[in-house]
Amino acid sequence: MTDPTAIKTALIARAHTLGFDVVGITHPDATPEAKRRLEAFLAGGFHGDMAWLETSAARRASPRALWPDVQSVIVLGMNYGPDEDPLSVIRQKDRGAISVYAKGDDYHDLIKSRLKELARWLLANAGGEVKVFVDTAAVMEKPLAASAGLGWQGKHTNLVSRHYGSWLFLGTIFSTLPLPPDKPETDRCGSCRACLDVCPTAAFPAPYRLDARRCISYLTIEHKGPIPRQLRPAIGNRIFGCDDCLAVCPWNKFARAGREARLAARAALRAPALAELARLDDAQFRTLFAKTAIKRTGRDRFVRNVLIAIGNSGEPGLAREAARGLNDASPLVRGAAVWALSRLLPQDEFAALAAAAADDDATVREEWVAAMRERDVARVQR
């Protein structure tokens, strides 16, 4: 094939057979505002300890900065819409809430394999050169997707689709072929503030601006150290990611459940018991979360999250599970266990534990001191 329009038509048809729900094409220079927004995001320190965003900023700013030969950016979306209300588990305080995207197989592996297959088809039928990218590469997929007509970046900075709501996984193919671009989608948020107002930790300083340092998804997935104490209560039982700003979007009335079986929620991850998750050792963690995105975070950070959720549960019966964490090999887990116990145990029992504590890690010792200080303040206020 040599006609660009014919190539595009055939490419879209092939993409649909591979399970992609939407396809759009944009020019590599179509998102000049993305560079400015990224620079402002980094200058404000909103990226937290995601240093890789800063080190890759020059390449991330433009597709041509990543690959000068690119002529077209093919953006593909795969629907992963849930088959139940993502927020219903938030009310089950003894259960853990896992983000919709992480309840099935790791989308990185699935999407990349499909992209490679589509790229091979394009090379065989139309020639040129290609590169494929999924999420972890230095590609600003959401601005490109908006420019390619797949949706628009909502006030929560995520992509919103008229046909699939909040639930699209994105991937891109860079090609040296000059393919006809699609028209950008119009921003249809209007005066709606649902996504901004629902955020438990007030992570949006303004519409279309995210402070990742306050975002629960960042705190429970990317953040490597102890979660800031002032934000822990607002995390509730969210143990991996957060769907609140996505789930409340009115455009989800047009969403539908995803059709890719490998992305469907595993039964064990729909509303797992916090008590069981708190007991996971490294081998059990790897077994339970094999082939999921959760495995990338590692056992220690995940159990830290579980213990924060236990502390927020208001269930004294879970104190026994938190107490197990005091003897964990990881200081990160031990510190979270201290906080959970400070929230669940009566004053005298917690004070006795604190008096007997002799942890050799400075961060954990500080958790004991801070917890006792908070308990004392609370007692005086009562």
Residue, then its C-alpha position, 0 to 999 in steps of 0.5 A: m500500500t502506498d496511498p496514505t488514506a488507504i493505509k490509515t483505513a486498513l490500519i484502523a481495521r487491523a487495530h480493531t481486530l487486535g482488540f483496540d477500541v479506538v484509533g487516532i493519528t496526530h502530527p508529532d508537532a501537534t501538542p506544543e502546549a504539552k512542553r509548557r505544562l510539563e515544565a510548569f509541573l516540574a517547576g512546581g515540584f508537583h512530581g514529588d520523588m518521580a525523578w525520572l519525569e525530570t531526567s526525561a523531560a527533554r525527550r518527553a516534551s515532544p515526539r520529535a525530541l524522542w525520535p527526530d524521524v517520526q512523521s505520524v503518531i498513531v494513538l490507540g486506546m483499549n477499553y478497560g471499563p469496570d463491570e461494577d461501581p469502582l467506589s462501592v468498595i470504599r464503604q467496606k472498611d475491612r476490605g482493600a480498594i484496588s484501582v480498576y486498572a490493576k485488578g487484571d493482568d498488567y496492561h503494559d504487557l498486553i498493550k505492548s504485545r498488541l502494538k508490536e503485532l500491529a507495527r509488524w503489520l504496518l511494516a509489512n504492508a506499508g513500509g517505513e520505520v516504527k517505534v512502539f511505546v506504552d506508558t513507561a516510555a518518555v511519551m506524553e500519551k494523553p495530550l497526543a491522544a487528545s490531539a488524535g481525537l480519542g478524547w480530551q484531558g479533563k480537569h483531573t488531567n486524565l483522558v475523557s472519552r465521549h464513548y468510553g468515559s474514563w477507562l482507556f489504556l493508551g499506547t502509541i506507534f511512531s511511524t515515518l509514514p506521513l498518515p492523515p491526522d485526525k481532528p482534536e477532540t473538544d474539551r467538554c468538561g464545561s463547568c463540571r467540577a466533580c473530579l476536583d471536588v471528590c478528591p480525598t486529599a485535595a490533589f488539584p490546586a486548580p482545574y487541569r493541574l495535579d499535585a502528585r505529592r497529594c495524589i493517592s495513586y502517587l502515594t500508594i504506588e510511586h512514593k517509596g517512603p512513609i506516606p505523609r502523616q497528614l494525608r494518611p486518614a484521607i487515604g481510607n482503604r485505598i491500598f493501590g491507586c485511586d479511582d475517585c476522580l475517574a469514577v465520578c465523571p459524568w461522561n462515564k454514563f456512556a462507558r461500557a465494560g471492557r471486552e478484553a478478558r485479560l484485563a478483567a478484574r480477578a475475583a481475588l482482587r475485587a475487595p480483598a480482606l485487609a487482614e489477609l493482605a497484611r500477612l503476605d510475605d514476599a513469596q505470597f505477595r509475588t504469587l497473589f499479584a503475578k502478572t499484575a501491575i501491583k507486583r511492580t510496587g513490591r511487597d513492602r510498599f504494598v503492605r505499608n498501604v494495607l496497614i494505613a488502611i487498617g489504621n483507617s478501618g475503625e476495626p479494633g479487631l484488626a489491631r492484631e494484624a497491625a501488631r504483626g507488622l511491628n516485627d516485620a523486616s522492613p522499617l517501612v512496614r513497621g512504621a505503618a504498623v505503629w500508626a495503625l495501632s495508634r489509631l486502633l488501640p486504647q490509650d493505655e495499651f498503645a502507651a505500654l507498647a510505646a514504652a517497650a518499643a526499642d526499634d533500631d530504625a530512626t524513622v520507626r522511632e519517630e513514628w512512635v514519638a509522633a503517634m504518642r504526641e498525637r494521642d496526647v494532643a487528642r486526649v487534651q482536646r477531649 
